[in-house]
Amino acid sequence: MLSLEMPGIPKDDIKIEIADNTVTVSGERRAEDKKKENGAWYGERRYGKFQRSFTLPAGIDSNKVEANYQDGVLQLIV
């Protein structure tokens, strides 16, 4: 089992691909903060793409890999 922490990333922004015994997890993090200070509004935006690849052990059937995303944690069951 692979467990990846992805707090604040919506499930729809996560992509999982399996090819040639390699699992690739990618997505994009988007965050925006706004606050009012001394009568003026301030805003900050943060964006960032990510991608991680993992080689599956020999003998794993890539068609049987299952994914579960809950509370900011993605679990891949191989």
Backbone as XML, in Angstrom:
<?xml version="1.0"?>
<chain id="A" units="angstrom">
  <residue number="1" name="MET">
    <atom name="N" x="0.847" y="-1.178" z="0.000"/>
    <atom name="CA" x="0.000" y="0.000" z="0.000"/>
    <atom name="C" x="0.888" y="1.234" z="0.000"/>
  </residue>
  <residue number="2" name="LEU">
    <atom name="N" x="0.515" y="2.200" z="-0.833"/>
    <atom name="CA" x="1.167" y="3.500" z="-0.845"/>
    <atom name="C" x="0.222" y="4.492" z="-0.194"/>
  </residue>
  <residue number="3" name="SER">
    <atom name="N" x="0.746" y="5.362" z="0.646"/>
    <atom name="CA" x="-0.061" y="6.374" z="1.306"/>
    <atom name="C" x="0.583" y="7.732" z="1.054"/>
  </residue>
  <residue number="4" name="LEU">
    <atom name="N" x="-0.175" y="8.655" z="0.445"/>
    <atom name="CA" x="0.348" y="9.979" z="0.104"/>
    <atom name="C" x="-0.525" y="11.046" z="0.753"/>
  </residue>
  <residue number="5" name="GLU">
    <atom name="N" x="0.086" y="11.946" z="1.506"/>
    <atom name="CA" x="-0.652" y="13.027" z="2.150"/>
    <atom name="C" x="-0.784" y="14.191" z="1.180"/>
  </residue>
  <residue number="6" name="MET">
    <atom name="N" x="-2.034" y="14.635" z="0.950"/>
    <atom name="CA" x="-2.325" y="15.715" z="0.010"/>
    <atom name="C" x="-3.381" y="16.640" z="0.598"/>
  </residue>
  <residue number="7" name="PRO">
    <atom name="N" x="-3.097" y="17.259" z="1.744"/>
    <atom name="CA" x="-4.117" y="18.098" z="2.375"/>
    <atom name="C" x="-4.492" y="19.291" z="1.503"/>
  </residue>
  <residue number="8" name="GLY">
    <atom name="N" x="-5.781" y="19.572" z="1.457"/>
    <atom name="CA" x="-6.260" y="20.734" z="0.738"/>
    <atom name="C" x="-6.388" y="20.572" z="-0.759"/>
  </residue>
  <residue number="9" name="ILE">
    <atom name="N" x="-6.104" y="19.397" z="-1.290"/>
    <atom name="CA" x="-6.217" y="19.180" z="-2.730"/>
    <atom name="C" x="-7.519" y="18.425" z="-2.995"/>
  </residue>
  <residue number="10" name="PRO">
    <atom name="N" x="-8.410" y="19.023" z="-3.790"/>
    <atom name="CA" x="-9.662" y="18.331" z="-4.100"/>
    <atom name="C" x="-9.417" y="17.044" z="-4.884"/>
  </residue>
  <residue number="11" name="LYS">
    <atom name="N" x="-10.276" y="16.075" z="-4.648"/>
    <atom name="CA" x="-10.158" y="14.764" z="-5.309"/>
    <atom name="C" x="-10.119" y="14.909" z="-6.834"/>
  </residue>
  <residue number="12" name="ASP">
    <atom name="N" x="-10.889" y="15.845" z="-7.373"/>
    <atom name="CA" x="-10.947" y="16.033" z="-8.825"/>
    <atom name="C" x="-9.655" y="16.590" z="-9.410"/>
  </residue>
  <residue number="13" name="ASP">
    <atom name="N" x="-8.764" y="17.104" z="-8.573"/>
    <atom name="CA" x="-7.490" y="17.661" z="-9.043"/>
    <atom name="C" x="-6.346" y="16.656" z="-8.964"/>
  </residue>
  <residue number="14" name="ILE">
    <atom name="N" x="-6.650" y="15.394" z="-8.654"/>
    <atom name="CA" x="-5.627" y="14.352" z="-8.549"/>
    <atom name="C" x="-5.795" y="13.388" z="-9.724"/>
  </residue>
  <residue number="15" name="LYS">
    <atom name="N" x="-4.681" y="13.084" z="-10.390"/>
    <atom name="CA" x="-4.697" y="12.166" z="-11.529"/>
    <atom name="C" x="-3.780" y="10.988" z="-11.221"/>
  </residue>
  <residue number="16" name="ILE">
    <atom name="N" x="-4.263" y="9.765" z="-11.465"/>
    <atom name="CA" x="-3.480" y="8.553" z="-11.231"/>
    <atom name="C" x="-3.372" y="7.803" z="-12.548"/>
  </residue>
  <residue number="17" name="GLU">
    <atom name="N" x="-2.133" y="7.518" z="-12.954"/>
    <atom name="CA" x="-1.900" y="6.758" z="-14.186"/>
    <atom name="C" x="-1.016" y="5.559" z="-13.877"/>
  </residue>
  <residue number="18" name="ILE">
    <atom name="N" x="-1.292" y="4.432" z="-14.536"/>
    <atom name="CA" x="-0.470" y="3.236" z="-14.388"/>
    <atom name="C" x="-0.052" y="2.789" z="-15.777"/>
  </residue>
  <residue number="19" name="ALA">
    <atom name="N" x="1.271" y="2.690" z="-15.982"/>
    <atom name="CA" x="1.800" y="2.237" z="-17.277"/>
    <atom name="C" x="3.138" y="1.548" z="-17.029"/>
  </residue>
  <residue number="20" name="ASP">
    <atom name="N" x="3.336" y="0.403" z="-17.665"/>
    <atom name="CA" x="4.610" y="-0.325" z="-17.584"/>
    <atom name="C" x="5.077" y="-0.528" z="-16.145"/>
  </residue>
  <residue number="21" name="ASN">
    <atom name="N" x="4.155" y="-0.965" z="-15.274"/>
    <atom name="CA" x="4.471" y="-1.252" z="-13.868"/>
    <atom name="C" x="4.913" y="-0.028" z="-13.069"/>
  </residue>
  <residue number="22" name="THR">
    <atom name="N" x="4.534" y="1.172" z="-13.546"/>
    <atom name="CA" x="4.838" y="2.412" z="-12.837"/>
    <atom name="C" x="3.547" y="3.165" z="-12.558"/>
  </residue>
  <residue number="23" name="VAL">
    <atom name="N" x="3.367" y="3.578" z="-11.308"/>
    <atom name="CA" x="2.215" y="4.392" z="-10.919"/>
    <atom name="C" x="2.680" y="5.836" z="-10.852"/>
  </residue>
  <residue number="24" name="THR">
    <atom name="N" x="1.948" y="6.734" z="-11.527"/>
    <atom name="CA" x="2.264" y="8.154" z="-11.479"/>
    <atom name="C" x="1.059" y="8.891" z="-10.914"/>
  </residue>
  <residue number="25" name="VAL">
    <atom name="N" x="1.306" y="9.674" z="-9.859"/>
    <atom name="CA" x="0.275" y="10.486" z="-9.228"/>
    <atom name="C" x="0.644" y="11.938" z="-9.494"/>
  </residue>
  <residue number="26" name="SER">
    <atom name="N" x="-0.293" y="12.696" z="-10.045"/>
    <atom name="CA" x="-0.023" y="14.099" z="-10.340"/>
    <atom name="C" x="-1.255" y="14.928" z="-10.007"/>
  </residue>
  <residue number="27" name="GLY">
    <atom name="N" x="-1.041" y="16.229" z="-9.934"/>
    <atom name="CA" x="-2.149" y="17.130" z="-9.636"/>
    <atom name="C" x="-1.668" y="18.553" z="-9.537"/>
  </residue>
  <residue number="28" name="GLU">
    <atom name="N" x="-2.567" y="19.381" z="-9.041"/>
    <atom name="CA" x="-2.244" y="20.797" z="-8.890"/>
    <atom name="C" x="-2.865" y="21.317" z="-7.601"/>
  </residue>
  <residue number="29" name="ARG">
    <atom name="N" x="-2.067" y="22.058" z="-6.865"/>
    <atom name="CA" x="-2.524" y="22.677" z="-5.622"/>
    <atom name="C" x="-2.827" y="24.147" z="-5.910"/>
  </residue>
  <residue number="30" name="ARG">
    <atom name="N" x="-4.010" y="24.583" z="-5.490"/>
    <atom name="CA" x="-4.401" y="25.979" z="-5.649"/>
    <atom name="C" x="-4.899" y="26.494" z="-4.309"/>
  </residue>
  <residue number="31" name="ALA">
    <atom name="N" x="-4.382" y="27.625" z="-3.894"/>
    <atom name="CA" x="-4.820" y="28.213" z="-2.629"/>
    <atom name="C" x="-4.843" y="29.728" z="-2.764"/>
  </residue>
  <residue number="32" name="GLU">
    <atom name="N" x="-5.830" y="30.327" z="-2.124"/>
    <atom name="CA" x="-5.952" y="31.776" z="-2.159"/>
    <atom name="C" x="-6.349" y="32.260" z="-0.774"/>
  </residue>
  <residue number="33" name="ASP">
    <atom name="N" x="-5.625" y="33.237" z="-0.272"/>
    <atom name="CA" x="-5.917" y="33.834" z="1.033"/>
    <atom name="C" x="-6.216" y="35.309" z="0.843"/>
  </residue>
  <residue number="34" name="LYS">
    <atom name="N" x="-7.258" y="35.784" z="1.518"/>
    <atom name="CA" x="-7.588" y="37.211" z="1.501"/>
    <atom name="C" x="-7.787" y="37.655" z="2.936"/>
  </residue>
  <residue number="35" name="LYS">
    <atom name="N" x="-7.290" y="38.842" z="3.240"/>
    <atom name="CA" x="-7.510" y="39.385" z="4.577"/>
    <atom name="C" x="-7.554" y="40.902" z="4.505"/>
  </residue>
  <residue number="36" name="LYS">
    <atom name="N" x="-8.244" y="41.477" z="5.466"/>
    <atom name="CA" x="-8.353" y="42.927" z="5.540"/>
    <atom name="C" x="-7.512" y="43.395" z="6.717"/>
  </residue>
  <residue number="37" name="GLU">
    <atom name="N" x="-6.649" y="44.346" z="6.430"/>
    <atom name="CA" x="-5.742" y="44.856" z="7.468"/>
    <atom name="C" x="-5.600" y="46.360" z="7.294"/>
  </residue>
  <residue number="38" name="ASN">
    <atom name="N" x="-5.844" y="47.113" z="8.356"/>
    <atom name="CA" x="-5.748" y="48.571" z="8.329"/>
    <atom name="C" x="-6.594" y="49.182" z="7.221"/>
  </residue>
  <residue number="39" name="GLY">
    <atom name="N" x="-7.795" y="48.634" z="7.008"/>
    <atom name="CA" x="-8.716" y="49.168" z="6.022"/>
    <atom name="C" x="-8.425" y="48.777" z="4.580"/>
  </residue>
  <residue number="40" name="ALA">
    <atom name="N" x="-7.414" y="47.952" z="4.339"/>
    <atom name="CA" x="-7.066" y="47.532" z="2.978"/>
    <atom name="C" x="-7.130" y="46.005" z="2.884"/>
  </residue>
  <residue number="41" name="TRP">
    <atom name="N" x="-7.521" y="45.530" z="1.712"/>
    <atom name="CA" x="-7.569" y="44.097" z="1.467"/>
    <atom name="C" x="-6.248" y="43.621" z="0.888"/>
  </residue>
  <residue number="42" name="TYR">
    <atom name="N" x="-5.778" y="42.477" z="1.382"/>
    <atom name="CA" x="-4.555" y="41.856" z="0.884"/>
    <atom name="C" x="-4.894" y="40.444" z="0.418"/>
  </residue>
  <residue number="43" name="GLY">
    <atom name="N" x="-4.309" y="40.061" z="-0.670"/>
    <atom name="CA" x="-4.560" y="38.714" z="-1.178"/>
    <atom name="C" x="-3.261" y="38.029" z="-1.569"/>
  </residue>
  <residue number="44" name="GLU">
    <atom name="N" x="-3.253" y="36.720" z="-1.409"/>
    <atom name="CA" x="-2.091" y="35.915" z="-1.790"/>
    <atom name="C" x="-2.587" y="34.650" z="-2.460"/>
  </residue>
  <residue number="45" name="ARG">
    <atom name="N" x="-1.998" y="34.329" z="-3.596"/>
    <atom name="CA" x="-2.360" y="33.112" z="-4.328"/>
    <atom name="C" x="-1.139" y="32.222" z="-4.450"/>
  </residue>
  <residue number="46" name="ARG">
    <atom name="N" x="-1.373" y="30.922" z="-4.244"/>
    <atom name="CA" x="-0.290" y="29.946" z="-4.385"/>
    <atom name="C" x="-0.767" y="28.824" z="-5.291"/>
  </residue>
  <residue number="47" name="TYR">
    <atom name="N" x="0.034" y="28.535" z="-6.284"/>
    <atom name="CA" x="-0.280" y="27.469" z="-7.228"/>
    <atom name="C" x="0.954" y="26.589" z="-7.385"/>
  </residue>
  <residue number="48" name="GLY">
    <atom name="N" x="0.737" y="25.343" z="-7.633"/>
    <atom name="CA" x="1.876" y="24.473" z="-7.871"/>
    <atom name="C" x="1.443" y="23.100" z="-8.358"/>
  </residue>
  <residue number="49" name="LYS">
    <atom name="N" x="2.082" y="22.652" z="-9.404"/>
    <atom name="CA" x="1.831" y="21.305" z="-9.915"/>
    <atom name="C" x="2.804" y="20.339" z="-9.254"/>
  </residue>
  <residue number="50" name="PHE">
    <atom name="N" x="2.381" y="19.097" z="-9.116"/>
    <atom name="CA" x="3.262" y="18.077" z="-8.549"/>
    <atom name="C" x="3.079" y="16.784" z="-9.324"/>
  </residue>
  <residue number="51" name="GLN">
    <atom name="N" x="4.109" y="15.948" z="-9.249"/>
    <atom name="CA" x="4.056" y="14.625" z="-9.877"/>
    <atom name="C" x="5.059" y="13.716" z="-9.183"/>
  </residue>
  <residue number="52" name="ARG">
    <atom name="N" x="4.618" y="12.521" z="-8.840"/>
    <atom name="CA" x="5.485" y="11.510" z="-8.235"/>
    <atom name="C" x="5.222" y="10.183" z="-8.931"/>
  </residue>
  <residue number="53" name="SER">
    <atom name="N" x="6.286" y="9.428" z="-9.170"/>
    <atom name="CA" x="6.156" y="8.116" z="-9.803"/>
    <atom name="C" x="6.763" y="7.055" z="-8.900"/>
  </residue>
  <residue number="54" name="PHE">
    <atom name="N" x="6.119" y="5.885" z="-8.898"/>
    <atom name="CA" x="6.555" y="4.757" z="-8.085"/>
    <atom name="C" x="6.552" y="3.507" z="-8.952"/>
  </residue>
  <residue number="55" name="THR">
    <atom name="N" x="7.607" y="2.715" z="-8.857"/>
    <atom name="CA" x="7.672" y="1.452" z="-9.587"/>
    <atom name="C" x="7.024" y="0.363" z="-8.747"/>
  </residue>
  <residue number="56" name="LEU">
    <atom name="N" x="6.091" y="-0.346" z="-9.353"/>
    <atom name="CA" x="5.423" y="-1.438" z="-8.649"/>
    <atom name="C" x="6.335" y="-2.656" z="-8.604"/>
  </residue>
  <residue number="57" name="PRO">
    <atom name="N" x="6.262" y="-3.443" z="-7.538"/>
    <atom name="CA" x="7.059" y="-4.665" z="-7.461"/>
    <atom name="C" x="6.663" y="-5.647" z="-8.565"/>
  </residue>
  <residue number="58" name="ALA">
    <atom name="N" x="7.589" y="-6.501" z="-8.938"/>
    <atom name="CA" x="7.321" y="-7.517" z="-9.961"/>
    <atom name="C" x="6.172" y="-8.408" z="-9.503"/>
  </residue>
  <residue number="59" name="GLY">
    <atom name="N" x="5.332" y="-8.802" z="-10.443"/>
    <atom name="CA" x="4.233" y="-9.700" z="-10.139"/>
    <atom name="C" x="2.943" y="-9.013" z="-9.733"/>
  </residue>
  <residue number="60" name="ILE">
    <atom name="N" x="2.943" y="-7.685" z="-9.635"/>
    <atom name="CA" x="1.725" y="-6.960" z="-9.273"/>
    <atom name="C" x="0.865" y="-6.785" z="-10.519"/>
  </residue>
  <residue number="61" name="ASP">
    <atom name="N" x="-0.424" y="-7.095" z="-10.395"/>
    <atom name="CA" x="-1.363" y="-6.910" z="-11.495"/>
    <atom name="C" x="-1.849" y="-5.462" z="-11.445"/>
  </residue>
  <residue number="62" name="SER">
    <atom name="N" x="-1.386" y="-4.639" z="-12.367"/>
    <atom name="CA" x="-1.719" y="-3.213" z="-12.350"/>
    <atom name="C" x="-3.205" y="-2.949" z="-12.567"/>
  </residue>
  <residue number="63" name="ASN">
    <atom name="N" x="-3.934" y="-3.915" z="-13.097"/>
    <atom name="CA" x="-5.376" y="-3.762" z="-13.292"/>
    <atom name="C" x="-6.154" y="-3.895" z="-11.982"/>
  </residue>
  <residue number="64" name="LYS">
    <atom name="N" x="-5.491" y="-4.367" z="-10.939"/>
    <atom name="CA" x="-6.166" y="-4.558" z="-9.657"/>
    <atom name="C" x="-5.779" y="-3.509" z="-8.608"/>
  </residue>
  <residue number="65" name="VAL">
    <atom name="N" x="-5.065" y="-2.461" z="-9.011"/>
    <atom name="CA" x="-4.710" y="-1.385" z="-8.087"/>
    <atom name="C" x="-5.966" y="-0.584" z="-7.768"/>
  </residue>
  <residue number="66" name="GLU">
    <atom name="N" x="-6.203" y="-0.336" z="-6.474"/>
    <atom name="CA" x="-7.361" y="0.427" z="-6.030"/>
    <atom name="C" x="-6.889" y="1.713" z="-5.363"/>
  </residue>
  <residue number="67" name="ALA">
    <atom name="N" x="-7.692" y="2.779" z="-5.491"/>
    <atom name="CA" x="-7.357" y="4.070" z="-4.887"/>
    <atom name="C" x="-8.486" y="4.518" z="-3.977"/>
  </residue>
  <residue number="68" name="ASN">
    <atom name="N" x="-8.109" y="5.140" z="-2.860"/>
    <atom name="CA" x="-9.065" y="5.695" z="-1.918"/>
    <atom name="C" x="-8.523" y="7.042" z="-1.446"/>
  </residue>
  <residue number="69" name="TYR">
    <atom name="N" x="-9.346" y="8.085" z="-1.519"/>
    <atom name="CA" x="-8.927" y="9.423" z="-1.080"/>
    <atom name="C" x="-9.897" y="9.909" z="-0.020"/>
  </residue>
  <residue number="70" name="GLN">
    <atom name="N" x="-9.356" y="10.138" z="1.174"/>
    <atom name="CA" x="-10.203" y="10.577" z="2.280"/>
    <atom name="C" x="-9.394" y="11.441" z="3.232"/>
  </residue>
  <residue number="71" name="ASP">
    <atom name="N" x="-9.964" y="12.555" z="3.644"/>
    <atom name="CA" x="-9.349" y="13.456" z="4.620"/>
    <atom name="C" x="-7.931" y="13.874" z="4.227"/>
  </residue>
  <residue number="72" name="GLY">
    <atom name="N" x="-7.704" y="14.120" z="2.925"/>
    <atom name="CA" x="-6.409" y="14.597" z="2.467"/>
    <atom name="C" x="-5.344" y="13.528" z="2.327"/>
  </residue>
  <residue number="73" name="VAL">
    <atom name="N" x="-5.726" y="12.255" z="2.418"/>
    <atom name="CA" x="-4.763" y="11.156" z="2.280"/>
    <atom name="C" x="-5.209" y="10.247" z="1.139"/>
  </residue>
  <residue number="74" name="LEU">
    <atom name="N" x="-4.319" y="10.058" z="0.174"/>
    <atom name="CA" x="-4.558" y="9.145" z="-0.941"/>
    <atom name="C" x="-3.891" y="7.814" z="-0.620"/>
  </residue>
  <residue number="75" name="GLN">
    <atom name="N" x="-4.652" y="6.731" z="-0.673"/>
    <atom name="CA" x="-4.106" y="5.410" z="-0.448"/>
    <atom name="C" x="-4.268" y="4.589" z="-1.723"/>
  </residue>
  <residue number="76" name="LEU">
    <atom name="N" x="-3.175" y="4.022" z="-2.180"/>
    <atom name="CA" x="-3.193" y="3.126" z="-3.330"/>
    <atom name="C" x="-2.935" y="1.721" z="-2.811"/>
  </residue>
  <residue number="77" name="ILE">
    <atom name="N" x="-3.882" y="0.842" z="-3.040"/>
    <atom name="CA" x="-3.763" y="-0.535" z="-2.581"/>
    <atom name="C" x="-3.346" y="-1.379" z="-3.766"/>
  </residue>
  <residue number="78" name="VAL">
    <atom name="N" x="-2.156" y="-1.982" z="-3.673"/>
    <atom name="CA" x="-1.611" y="-2.772" z="-4.788"/>
    <atom name="C" x="-1.581" y="-4.242" z="-4.413"/>
  </residue>
</chain>
